[in-house]
Amino acid sequence: MIIQTNHVAKRFGRFEVIEDLNLRVPEGSVFALIGPNGTGKTTTIRMLMNILRPDRGDIVVLGKPSHNLGAKDFERIGYVSEGQTLPEGLTLAQYFDYLRSIYPSWDRALENELCIHFELPPTRRIKHLSHGMRMKALLVGALAFRPRLLVLDEPLSGLDTLVRDEVVNGLLQQAADTTILISSHELSEIESFTTHVAFMQDGKLLLQQAIDDLRLRFREVLVTLSAAKEPALALPGDWLLPESEGHRLRFIASNYQNDGALLQQLTERFGAVRMECEPMPLRAIANSLMQHRKRNLKR
Amino acid sequence: MVPFKLRLSPGQSIFDQVVFAAVKSILAGELKAGEPFPSVRTLALELKIHPNTAHKVVQHLIQERWLTMQPGVGTVVALPPKARAGDRKRLLEDEVERLVVEAMRVGAGLGEVQQAVEDTWTDLRSLRTVAVSNGK
């Protein structure tokens, strides 16, 4: 594991932002941390980067406890977040000169390639950059030293679609050689090259998994029963959000294996049934997990 | 340029979807035998998939003999490989059964299904004719 957290918790004042977080980011993955705003994604990332200290639990990044991460380690970790402070008075060229002097592994050719790809104006002062250019400049600064780990906090938010596309392309070119942790409230743009995904809500991980396994595991199931029953009584715990109306029962199977196994489970419970079983888009999977959690909290 | 598109559909791995799209475009003649196949890098960038997935796809297509490695040239499209003994049987029995069951489920009639199969067949064939005549 490139990143591992064990029972991490963090509170601000009385407000518990992170509760019992156990994150596992495998080497070589593109790991998407997905969740609505105000869920603790940024706090999590800031703890991983040794900007914040967890109140409880421990964090290991690149084999080291996060509170021991120092300058040497950050020569191998690229970190981009929206609120980062930059030397506003410098031109981009001056800024990259400065970074080049810091990072021993800085790749000048890659820097040039990225600057051209991102169409960054080298003589422009940083304070005169647009939001999109600023994010792209930060990204060049994080990619050009070929880090082993790249941590990106909401790198796409507030960017127009064209710039998003450029940024995604820039990331893709690096994806083979590095591990990428990327937080976002939207999955769609990064879905195709994400290898792992974690859904976060109210400071908790709802689920973390390889994305292909996730696609196979969830199905929306619609069942027509032979007679109206009261099925809500004792359904398996991994049938999420069950709803029934007369002869019909609808739920989300969260440990689906194949139609045969599910049909057998249903038949054992309800006798003869008719079943329809649809694969789900990731967005729908995320939504059902969140709804499921909300519903359980109310009980 | 990658001569096929990837529209992400749920419930299937990215790998399977890309392999399917590639095989389809070879069978349709959009990619002809002897032509270079897009590199791993191009595949990754244009389809926006992880380079490791792109690599796996190319390796898989080589193993299944859709592609061959030519020293100095790279990966090129091979003549469509002979199917394995079980493939034909699997298609004509299992896959067709699956299609028929699905058709009955959604209430499509035999005629409709036959028509749809014919149309898809002709579409792929005619793409192929266009591609072949463009190639000359």
Chai-1 contact restraints between the chains, C-beta under 6 A:
chainA,res_idxA,chainB,res_idxB,connection_type,confidence,min_distance_angstrom,max_distance_angstrom,comment,restraint_id
A,V30,B,H50,contact,1.0,0.0,6.0,A-B,restraint_1
A,N169,B,L45,contact,1.0,0.0,6.0,A-B,restraint_2
A,L172,B,A44,contact,1.0,0.0,6.0,A-B,restraint_3
A,L172,B,L45,contact,1.0,0.0,6.0,A-B,restraint_4
A,A175,B,H50,contact,1.0,0.0,6.0,A-B,restraint_5
A,A175,B,P51,contact,1.0,0.0,6.0,A-B,restraint_6
A,A176,B,P51,contact,1.0,0.0,6.0,A-B,restraint_7
A,S192,B,K48,contact,1.0,0.0,6.0,A-B,restraint_8
A,S192,B,I49,contact,1.0,0.0,6.0,A-B,restraint_9
A,F193,B,K48,contact,1.0,0.0,6.0,A-B,restraint_10
A,F193,B,I49,contact,1.0,0.0,6.0,A-B,restraint_11
A,F193,B,H50,contact,1.0,0.0,6.0,A-B,restraint_12
A,T195,B,H50,contact,1.0,0.0,6.0,A-B,restraint_13
A,D212,B,S13,contact,1.0,0.0,6.0,A-B,restraint_14
A,R215,B,G11,contact,1.0,0.0,6.0,A-B,restraint_15
A,P279,B,P10,contact,1.0,0.0,6.0,A-B,restraint_16
A,P279,B,G11,contact,1.0,0.0,6.0,A-B,restraint_17
A,M280,B,P10,contact,1.0,0.0,6.0,A-B,restraint_18
A,P281,B,P10,contact,1.0,0.0,6.0,A-B,restraint_19
